[in-house]
Amino acid sequence: MPTIVSGCTIDDANAEVRISQGTATGITLEPTVLGVYSGCQLHILDHIGLTSNIINLPTFVYGDSIDDVCAHPDINIPLAECQALATFYTDMDGVNWTYDTNWFTEVDVDSWYGISLTGAGVTKYVNGISMPSNNIAGDILDYLFLDIPNLATLDLRNNSITTLTSDIEFASALKTLILSQNDLLNIPVEIGNLSQLDYLDLAYNGLTSFNLDASQQLDQLDVLYLNNNVLTSVSSEILNLNELDILTLNNNQLTTALPLTANTGQLVQLDSLNLAYNLLS
């Protein structure tokens, strides 16, 4: 039967998809540009050209593989970084993000929603991913930190992230990490190896503990938000964060305050400490 395709969009903009071949057993679609196509409907027409049936097509990426998208000449970041972003998109339910403007389109990557780049040459490097309140769901896995070595800012607050990989320790350039208002239950101890980190926000999750090893050095950490979790314990190594200026531990289930003493070298820069609404006696 005759068929037509309608309703396709890329990033909420109309996108043309043609049928290049149709047979009794199947059809071949012919998208016009690279991208993530959604909302496509296949209309089955009757003998007088009226729609007799509508089939909603699944969201699909036009391109033979991630490599095809990332190898486009207008993609101005290293292949490994582009592949990491593409995997992030597919693993984190990208087709259901609130905003994904320009993702998988053949334009400069710094115009992809939430992505910032650094570098002055033809090839640039991803240094920021900022997508708060974007309906992002899933686990943050190793590729984001192993394959994007210049990542300095990761802001994914108010999403549905459940797990943070221990490979975060390889994010050696990371300075700002904001994962508040997610569904995290644990934070890997390897987070303590981020020697450049100066801002860490893990508030409003389901954390029961926050642990560091004695050998770890969060030497640059200025701000640590751990409020509004279900913390019952906090590692005593937190007292060694000599650059820490703000520490929030309010609205948890702590029964013992931090073992602060007059010893030199314990939280010497601390200006604000909030322990309200715990179970302290």
Stockholm file with secondary structure:
# STOCKHOLM 1.0

chainA/1-281         MPTIVSGCTIDDANAEVRISQGTATGITLEPTVLGVYSGCQLHILDHIGLTSNIINLPTFVYGDSIDDVCAHPDINIPLAECQALATFYTDMDGVNWTYDTNWFTEVDVDSWYGISLTGAGVTKYVNGISMPSNNIAGDILDYLFLDIPNLATLDLRNNSITTLTSDIEFASALKTLILSQNDLLNIPVEIGNLSQLDYLDLAYNGLTSFNLDASQQLDQLDVLYLNNNVLTSVSSEILNLNELDILTLNNNQLTTALPLTANTGQLVQLDSLNLAYNLLS
#=GR chainA/1-281 SS CCEEEECCEETTEECCEEEEEECSSCEEEEESSSEEEBSCEEEEECTTSCEEEEEECCCEEESSSHHHHHTSTTCCSCHHHHHHHHHHHHHTTGGGCSCCTTTTSSSCGGGSTTEEEECSSSSCEEEEEECTTSCCEEEECTHHHHSCTTCCEEECCSSEEEEECGGGGGCTTCCEEECCSSCCCCCCGGGGGCTTCCEEECCSSCCSEECCCTTCCCTTCCEEECCSSCCSEECGGGGGCTTCCEEECCSSCCCSCCCCCSCTTSSTTCCEEECCSSCCC
#=GC SS_cons         CCEEEECCEETTEECCEEEEEECSSCEEEEESSSEEEBSCEEEEECTTSCEEEEEECCCEEESSSHHHHHTSTTCCSCHHHHHHHHHHHHHTTGGGCSCCTTTTSSSCGGGSTTEEEECSSSSCEEEEEECTTSCCEEEECTHHHHSCTTCCEEECCSSEEEEECGGGGGCTTCCEEECCSSCCCCCCGGGGGCTTCCEEECCSSCCSEECCCTTCCCTTCCEEECCSSCCSEECGGGGGCTTCCEEECCSSCCCSCCCCCSCTTSSTTCCEEECCSSCCC
//
